[in-house]
């Protein structure tokens, strides 16, 4: 068991040279980005109303998740609510997959100018993977938000 764990740990450290982990976060809920930049665990701003269509991301990092983000995440990119809604609708329409806006955050980041500027083919980036999830969506609420934004 110890050897297997050592092997997995060694493989993970070896394979880290082959990929980068970019965390996606709504601008309205940017505790991970601010924590990563500050090097310490931070919560939401005191006056933050937690108004985001990505309601699955309203929680903050905790004692168990912060060390993983601190040590293993290479970058954190934030996107606007409009970008999240556009990305969510894009996946609904093009892939015919019902994702929740929290998954749309990752798609919005992958489509963002900031991501394209930082992670170019010229810099060795050849493939991008985005994890999609979806069971927790109030379709009426999200489509109403899309209509309000003219999406």
KAQUIDA-V492665 format. One record per residue. N is the residue number from 0. RES is the residue in three letters. SS is DSSP state (@ for helix, = for strand, . for the rest). NEAR is the number of other ideal C-beta (glycine too) atoms within 8 Angstrom. Layout:
# KAQUIDA-V492665
N_RES_SS_NEAR ; N_RES_SS_NEAR
This chain:
# KAQUIDA-V492665
0_UNK_._4 ; 1_UNK_@_5 ; 2_UNK_@_6 ; 3_UNK_@_7 ; 4_UNK_@_8 ; 5_UNK_@_8 ; 6_UNK_@_8 ; 7_UNK_@_8 ; 8_UNK_@_8 ; 9_UNK_@_8 ; 10_UNK_@_8 ; 11_UNK_@_8 ; 12_UNK_@_7 ; 13_UNK_@_7 ; 14_UNK_@_8 ; 15_UNK_@_8 ; 16_UNK_@_4 ; 17_UNK_@_4 ; 18_UNK_._5 ; 19_UNK_._7 ; 20_UNK_._8 ; 21_UNK_=_12 ; 22_UNK_=_12 ; 23_UNK_=_12 ; 24_UNK_=_15 ; 25_UNK_=_15 ; 26_UNK_@_9 ; 27_UNK_@_9 ; 28_UNK_@_13 ; 29_UNK_._10 ; 30_UNK_@_12 ; 31_UNK_@_12 ; 32_UNK_@_12 ; 33_UNK_@_9 ; 34_UNK_@_15 ; 35_UNK_@_12 ; 36_UNK_@_7 ; 37_UNK_@_7 ; 38_UNK_._6 ; 39_UNK_._5 ; 40_UNK_._7 ; 41_UNK_._7 ; 42_UNK_._5 ; 43_UNK_._8 ; 44_UNK_._4 ; 45_UNK_._4 ; 46_UNK_._4 ; 47_UNK_._8 ; 48_UNK_._4 ; 49_UNK_._8 ; 50_UNK_._4 ; 51_UNK_._13 ; 52_UNK_._12 ; 53_UNK_._14 ; 54_UNK_@_9 ; 55_UNK_@_9 ; 56_UNK_@_11 ; 57_UNK_._8 ; 58_UNK_._4 ; 59_UNK_._6 ; 60_UNK_._9 ; 61_UNK_._7 ; 62_UNK_@_6 ; 63_UNK_@_6 ; 64_UNK_@_8 ; 65_UNK_@_11 ; 66_UNK_@_8 ; 67_UNK_@_9 ; 68_UNK_@_14 ; 69_UNK_@_10 ; 70_UNK_@_6 ; 71_UNK_@_7 ; 72_UNK_._13 ; 73_UNK_._5 ; 74_UNK_=_9 ; 75_UNK_=_13 ; 76_UNK_=_14 ; 77_UNK_=_10 ; 78_UNK_=_14 ; 79_UNK_._8 ; 80_UNK_@_12 ; 81_UNK_@_8 ; 82_UNK_@_11 ; 83_UNK_@_17 ; 84_UNK_@_16 ; 85_UNK_@_10 ; 86_UNK_@_14 ; 87_UNK_@_17 ; 88_UNK_@_10 ; 89_UNK_@_10 ; 90_UNK_@_14 ; 91_UNK_@_11 ; 92_UNK_@_7 ; 93_UNK_@_6 ; 94_UNK_@_6 ; 95_UNK_._5 ; 96_UNK_._8 ; 97_UNK_._6 ; 98_UNK_._14 ; 99_UNK_._14 ; 100_UNK_@_16 ; 101_UNK_@_11 ; 102_UNK_@_15 ; 103_UNK_@_16 ; 104_UNK_@_16 ; 105_UNK_@_11 ; 106_UNK_@_15 ; 107_UNK_@_15 ; 108_UNK_@_14 ; 109_UNK_@_10 ; 110_UNK_@_9 ; 111_UNK_._11 ; 112_UNK_@_5 ; 113_UNK_@_8 ; 114_UNK_@_12 ; 115_UNK_@_8 ; 116_UNK_@_6 ; 117_UNK_@_8 ; 118_UNK_._9 ; 119_UNK_._8 ; 120_UNK_@_6 ; 121_UNK_@_4 ; 122_UNK_@_6 ; 123_UNK_._5 ; 124_UNK_._9 ; 125_UNK_._4 ; 126_UNK_._4 ; 127_UNK_._6 ; 128_UNK_._4 ; 129_UNK_._8 ; 130_UNK_._6 ; 131_UNK_._10 ; 132_UNK_._10 ; 133_UNK_._10 ; 134_UNK_._5 ; 135_UNK_._8 ; 136_UNK_._10 ; 137_UNK_._5 ; 138_UNK_@_7 ; 139_UNK_@_6 ; 140_UNK_@_7 ; 141_UNK_@_14 ; 142_UNK_@_8 ; 143_UNK_@_8 ; 144_UNK_@_11 ; 145_UNK_@_11 ; 146_UNK_@_8 ; 147_UNK_@_6 ; 148_UNK_._9 ; 149_UNK_._4 ; 150_UNK_._8
